[in-house]
Amino acid sequence: MNIYVSNLSFNVQDEDLNGFFAEYGAVSSAKVIKDKFTGRSRGFGFVEMPDDAAAQKAIQELDGATVEGRAIKVSEAKPREERPSNGGGGRRNFGGGGGGNRW
């Protein structure tokens, strides 16, 4: 099961995240997401646990727990939604008027 963890302190590293969940069972991977330009934590991460029952127990017990003075949020990760490549929202006419030579 893939688990989403948010509101993490910027000091939390992959190993720390792994440690929080290892108490509940085997951890396949634990990754704090970092900003690609600065390398600084973005305050959330993902943990993968092969045993769904252990993962559910970890979610129930760790959601709302205080880690480094912050109440973390823990939930089952939802599949990432595909983003439209055209930028999404409804405004299709990007150019203005400006006469002539259209095709």
LOKE-944044 format. One record per residue: residue in three letters; residue number from 1; z, y negated, x of N, C-alpha, C in turn. Coordinates in pm, 1 decimal, padded with zeros to 6 digits. Example, Ala and Ser with C-alpha at 12.3 -4.5 7.8 and 13.67 -1.06 7.14 Angstrom:
LOKE-944044
> ALA, 1, 00780.0, 00569.0, 01319.0, 00780.0, 00450.0, 01230.0, 00780.0, 00330.0, 01320.0
> SER, 2, 00708.0, 00225.0, 01285.0, 00714.0, 00106.0, 01367.0, 00787.0, -00003.0, 01290.0
//
This chain:
LOKE-944044
> MET, 1, 00000.0, 00118.7, 00085.3, 00000.0, 00000.0, 00000.0, 00000.0, -00123.9, 00089.0
> ASN, 2, -00076.9, -00222.4, 00049.1, -00085.3, -00347.9, 00122.1, 00008.7, -00449.1, 00055.2
> ILE, 3, 00091.8, -00513.3, 00136.4, 00195.6, -00603.4, 00085.5, 00172.6, -00743.7, 00140.5
> TYR, 4, 00184.2, -00843.0, 00052.0, 00168.6, -00983.7, 00088.7, 00307.2, -01045.2, 00103.0
> VAL, 5, 00330.6, -01113.9, 00213.3, 00460.2, -01177.5, 00239.1, 00434.9, -01325.3, 00265.9
> SER, 6, 00499.4, -01412.9, 00188.3, 00477.6, -01556.3, 00206.6, 00609.2, -01630.6, 00224.3
> ASN, 7, 00596.5, -01758.3, 00255.4, 00708.6, -01848.5, 00283.1, 00785.1, -01805.3, 00408.3
> LEU, 8, 00711.6, -01750.9, 00504.3, 00773.7, -01709.5, 00630.6, 00800.8, -01830.4, 00719.5
> SER, 9, 00907.5, -01822.7, 00796.2, 00933.8, -01922.2, 00899.0, 00820.1, -01915.4, 01000.1
> PHE, 10, 00785.7, -02028.0, 01058.4, 00678.2, -02030.3, 01157.3, 00716.5, -01956.9, 01285.9
> ASN, 11, 00844.4, -01921.2, 01298.9, 00890.0, -01847.4, 01417.5, 00870.2, -01696.9, 01404.7
> VAL, 12, 00846.5, -01647.0, 01284.0, 00834.4, -01502.4, 01262.0, 00704.6, -01451.0, 01325.8
> GLN, 13, 00717.9, -01344.7, 01404.2, 00604.5, -01281.7, 01472.6, 00572.8, -01147.1, 01405.9
> ASP, 14, 00461.0, -01086.5, 01446.2, 00420.8, -00956.6, 01391.6, 00533.2, -00853.6, 01403.7
> GLU, 15, 00597.7, -00850.0, 01520.9, 00704.1, -00750.7, 01545.1, 00821.7, -00771.0, 01449.6
> ASP, 16, 00854.5, -00897.4, 01420.2, 00964.7, -00927.6, 01327.9, 00930.0, -00876.7, 01188.2
> LEU, 17, 00808.6, -00905.3, 01146.2, 00762.6, -00863.7, 01014.0, 00767.4, -00711.5, 01002.5
> ASN, 18, 00722.8, -00644.1, 01106.0, 00728.6, -00498.1, 01110.6, 00872.9, -00450.8, 01094.5
> GLY, 19, 00964.0, -00514.5, 01165.7, 01105.4, -00477.1, 01161.0, 01168.1, -00491.2, 01023.3
> PHE, 20, 01131.2, -00596.4, 00949.7, 01186.4, -00616.3, 00814.7, 01153.8, -00496.5, 00726.2
> PHE, 21, 01031.9, -00444.3, 00739.1, 00984.5, -00338.9, 00649.3, 01012.9, -00198.6, 00701.2
> ALA, 22, 01030.7, -00183.8, 00831.2, 01053.7, -00051.8, 00890.5, 01182.3, 00012.0, 00837.8
> GLU, 23, 01276.1, -00068.8, 00791.8, 01400.3, -00016.6, 00733.3, 01372.6, 00068.9, 00609.5
> TYR, 24, 01258.8, 00044.3, 00545.2, 01227.8, 00111.7, 00419.0, 01132.1, 00229.1, 00434.8
> GLY, 25, 01071.2, 00242.3, 00552.0, 00977.3, 00351.6, 00574.5, 00875.9, 00316.0, 00681.1
> ALA, 26, 00780.1, 00405.2, 00699.1, 00677.6, 00385.6, 00801.4, 00592.5, 00262.6, 00770.8
> VAL, 27, 00559.8, 00188.2, 00875.3, 00474.7, 00070.2, 00863.9, 00346.8, 00097.1, 00943.3
> SER, 28, 00231.7, 00093.5, 00875.9, 00103.5, 00114.4, 00944.5, 00064.2, -00008.0, 01025.2
> SER, 29, 00084.9, -00126.3, 00966.6, 00053.3, -00250.1, 01036.8, 00132.5, -00364.9, 00975.6
> ALA, 30, 00157.5, -00465.5, 01057.7, 00225.3, -00587.0, 01013.3, 00161.2, -00702.9, 01088.4
> LYS, 31, 00108.5, -00799.2, 01014.0, 00033.8, -00907.5, 01077.2, 00069.9, -01041.2, 01015.1
> VAL, 32, 00120.5, -01132.7, 01098.0, 00142.1, -01270.6, 01055.3, 00008.9, -01341.9, 01075.7
> ILE, 33, -00038.1, -01410.9, 00973.0, -00167.3, -01478.7, 00981.0, -00149.3, -01611.0, 01055.8
> LYS, 34, -00236.6, -01632.1, 01153.7, -00227.6, -01751.7, 01237.3, -00349.7, -01841.2, 01216.9
> ASP, 35, -00328.7, -01969.5, 01235.6, -00437.9, -02066.0, 01230.1, -00533.2, -02038.2, 01345.9
> LYS, 36, -00662.4, -02030.4, 01316.5, -00757.2, -01991.3, 01421.4, -00776.7, -02098.7, 01527.1
> PHE, 37, -00741.8, -02222.1, 01497.2, -00759.4, -02329.3, 01595.4, -00633.8, -02353.2, 01678.0
> THR, 38, -00517.4, -02353.3, 01612.8, -00393.7, -02384.7, 01685.2, -00317.9, -02260.4, 01730.2
> GLY, 39, -00345.1, -02145.4, 01667.3, -00270.9, -02023.7, 01700.1, -00132.3, -02020.6, 01638.1
> ARG, 40, -00099.1, -02121.2, 01559.4, 00032.5, -02129.9, 01494.9, 00033.7, -02050.2, 01364.9
> SER, 41, 00148.4, -01991.7, 01333.3, 00162.3, -01916.6, 01208.9, 00126.9, -02004.0, 01089.5
> ARG, 42, 00063.9, -01941.7, 00989.4, 00033.0, -02013.7, 00865.4, 00140.4, -01988.8, 00759.3
> GLY, 43, 00246.3, -01914.8, 00795.1, 00358.5, -01896.7, 00703.7, 00345.6, -01779.8, 00608.0
> PHE, 44, 00245.9, -01693.9, 00631.0, 00234.9, -01574.4, 00548.1, 00175.9, -01461.1, 00630.9
> GLY, 45, 00186.4, -01339.9, 00575.8, 00133.6, -01224.7, 00647.6, 00115.0, -01106.4, 00555.0
> PHE, 46, 00071.1, -00996.0, 00614.2, 00045.6, -00873.6, 00539.4, 00109.5, -00755.9, 00611.3
> VAL, 47, 00163.3, -00664.1, 00531.6, 00223.4, -00541.8, 00584.4, 00158.8, -00425.6, 00511.3
> GLU, 48, 00125.3, -00322.0, 00584.9, 00068.3, -00203.6, 00522.5, 00164.9, -00087.8, 00542.6
> MET, 49, 00197.6, -00021.4, 00430.6, 00287.0, 00094.4, 00433.9, 00216.1, 00211.8, 00366.4
> PRO, 50, 00211.9, 00328.5, 00433.7, 00139.9, 00442.7, 00376.9, 00209.4, 00506.1, 00256.5
> ASP, 51, 00341.0, 00493.0, 00247.4, 00418.1, 00553.6, 00138.6, 00440.2, 00450.3, 00028.0
> ASP, 52, 00371.8, 00467.9, -00086.1, 00381.2, 00370.6, -00195.1, 00523.0, 00353.8, -00248.6
> ALA, 53, 00599.0, 00461.5, -00255.3, 00736.6, 00452.5, -00306.7, 00822.2, 00367.1, -00213.4
> ALA, 54, 00808.5, 00387.7, -00083.5, 00884.0, 00308.7, 00014.3, 00840.2, 00162.2, 00007.5
> ALA, 55, 00709.8, 00141.6, -00010.0, 00657.1, 00004.8, -00018.8, 00713.3, -00066.6, -00141.6
> GLN, 56, 00717.6, 00002.3, -00255.6, 00772.5, -00057.8, -00378.1, 00919.3, -00095.2, -00359.8
> LYS, 57, 00994.8, -00006.5, -00295.6, 01137.1, -00033.9, -00270.6, 01152.5, -00155.8, -00179.5
> ALA, 58, 01069.2, -00163.5, -00075.9, 01073.6, -00278.0, 00015.2, 01041.1, -00407.5, -00059.3
> ILE, 59, 00939.7, -00403.0, -00145.0, 00901.7, -00521.4, -00222.3, 01018.5, -00567.6, -00308.7
> GLN, 60, 01079.5, -00473.0, -00381.0, 01190.4, -00507.0, -00471.1, 01308.6, -00566.6, -00394.8
> GLU, 61, 01340.7, -00507.9, -00279.9, 01460.7, -00551.8, -00208.8, 01438.3, -00673.8, -00120.5
> LEU, 62, 01316.9, -00693.6, -00070.8, 01292.3, -00806.0, 00019.9, 01243.4, -00932.0, -00051.4
> ASP, 63, 01188.7, -00918.8, -00172.6, 01142.5, -01037.2, -00245.0, 01261.9, -01127.8, -00273.7
> GLY, 64, 01256.7, -01250.4, -00222.6, 01366.2, -01344.9, -00242.0, 01471.1, -01340.4, -00132.1
> ALA, 65, 01458.4, -01245.7, -00038.5, 01554.8, -01236.6, 00071.6, 01541.0, -01358.8, 00161.5
> THR, 66, 01651.2, -01398.0, 00223.7, 01649.5, -01513.1, 00313.5, 01626.3, -01466.6, 00456.7
> VAL, 67, 01521.4, -01519.2, 00516.9, 01487.3, -01488.4, 00655.4, 01473.8, -01621.6, 00729.2
> GLU, 68, 01556.6, -01641.8, 00829.5, 01557.4, -01767.5, 00905.7, 01566.9, -01888.6, 00813.6
> GLY, 69, 01655.9, -01878.5, 00714.9, 01682.1, -01991.0, 00625.6, 01579.4, -02012.9, 00515.9
> ARG, 70, 01482.2, -01922.6, 00503.7, 01378.9, -01937.6, 00399.5, 01378.7, -01815.4, 00309.5
> ALA, 71, 01366.0, -01839.6, 00178.2, 01356.0, -01728.9, 00082.5, 01211.6, -01681.0, 00082.3
> ILE, 72, 01188.6, -01561.0, 00135.4, 01051.8, -01509.7, 00142.2, 01009.0, -01453.2, 00007.1
> LYS, 73, 00879.1, -01452.6, -00014.4, 00821.8, -01393.6, -00135.8, 00743.3, -01270.8, -00092.7
> VAL, 74, 00767.8, -01160.2, -00160.1, 00704.9, -01034.1, -00123.6, 00644.5, -00972.7, -00249.2
> SER, 75, 00515.6, -00935.8, -00242.2, 00448.8, -00875.0, -00358.2, 00335.7, -00785.9, -00309.4
> GLU, 76, 00287.2, -00703.7, -00400.6, 00172.1, -00622.0, -00366.1, 00052.6, -00714.2, -00345.9
> ALA, 77, -00020.7, -00692.8, -00237.4, -00137.0, -00777.3, -00208.3, -00247.6, -00746.3, -00307.5
> LYS, 78, -00310.8, -00850.9, -00355.9, -00423.7, -00834.1, -00447.0, -00552.0, -00836.5, -00363.6
> PRO, 79, -00654.0, -00764.3, -00407.8, -00779.8, -00767.3, -00332.5, -00833.0, -00909.8, -00323.2
> ARG, 80, -00888.6, -00940.8, -00209.7, -00942.3, -01074.4, -00187.5, -01063.5, -01095.8, -00276.9
> GLU, 81, -01065.7, -01209.4, -00345.2, -01177.8, -01239.3, -00434.1, -01294.7, -01290.1, -00352.0
> GLU, 82, -01413.7, -01247.8, -00393.0, -01533.6, -01298.4, -00326.3, -01551.2, -01445.1, -00363.3
> ARG, 83, -01578.1, -01526.2, -00264.2, -01600.2, -01667.7, -00291.2, -01749.8, -01692.8, -00302.2
> PRO, 84, -01790.4, -01771.6, -00400.7, -01933.6, -01801.2, -00410.5, -01979.1, -01881.6, -00288.5
> SER, 85, -02096.0, -01852.3, -00239.4, -02142.4, -01918.9, -00118.7, -02191.7, -02061.1, -00145.2
> ASN, 86, -02214.0, -02096.3, -00271.5, -02264.7, -02230.3, -00300.9, -02154.1, -02332.3, -00323.1
> GLY, 87, -02030.0, -02296.2, -00298.2, -01921.5, -02391.0, -00313.5, -01861.4, -02394.0, -00451.9
> GLY, 88, -01911.7, -02315.8, -00543.4, -01843.8, -02298.5, -00669.0, -01873.2, -02400.0, -00774.1
> GLY, 89, -01801.3, -02494.6, -00795.3, -01771.9, -02563.3, -00915.7, -01870.0, -02650.5, -00986.9
> GLY, 90, -01968.8, -02601.2, -01047.0, -02039.8, -02669.9, -01152.6, -02131.4, -02784.6, -01116.3
> ARG, 91, -02111.2, -02855.2, -01009.2, -02196.6, -02970.2, -00977.2, -02319.5, -02922.0, -00903.2
> ARG, 92, -02430.0, -02914.4, -00969.9, -02548.7, -02858.9, -00907.3, -02642.0, -02966.8, -00851.4
> ASN, 93, -02637.8, -03088.6, -00906.4, -02727.8, -03194.3, -00859.7, -02661.3, -03269.8, -00746.0
> PHE, 94, -02696.8, -03233.0, -00625.1, -02632.5, -03296.6, -00511.4, -02704.0, -03425.1, -00471.4
> GLY, 95, -02835.1, -03425.6, -00485.5, -02910.9, -03545.9, -00448.2, -02905.6, -03645.7, -00560.4
> GLY, 96, -02949.5, -03762.7, -00533.1, -02957.2, -03861.1, -00638.6, -03101.6, -03875.3, -00681.3
> GLY, 97, -03135.1, -03982.4, -00741.4, -03272.2, -04008.9, -00779.5, -03356.4, -04029.2, -00654.6
> GLY, 98, -03408.0, -04137.2, -00634.4, -03474.5, -04170.2, -00512.0, -03618.5, -04128.5, -00503.7
> GLY, 99, -03691.5, -04137.7, -00593.7, -03831.9, -04123.8, -00615.6, -03919.1, -04038.5, -00524.7
> GLY, 100, -04030.5, -04004.6, -00576.4, -04144.6, -03945.8, -00510.0, -04125.1, -03808.6, -00449.4
> ASN, 101, -04224.6, -03765.4, -00383.4, -04240.4, -03643.3, -00304.7, -04135.3, -03534.3, -00325.2
> ARG, 102, -04126.8, -03481.0, -00440.0, -04028.4, -03376.6, -00462.2, -04079.6, -03242.0, -00417.4
> TRP, 103, -04198.8, -03205.4, -00437.6, -04252.2, -03077.3, -00385.4, -04390.5, -03098.4, -00346.6
//
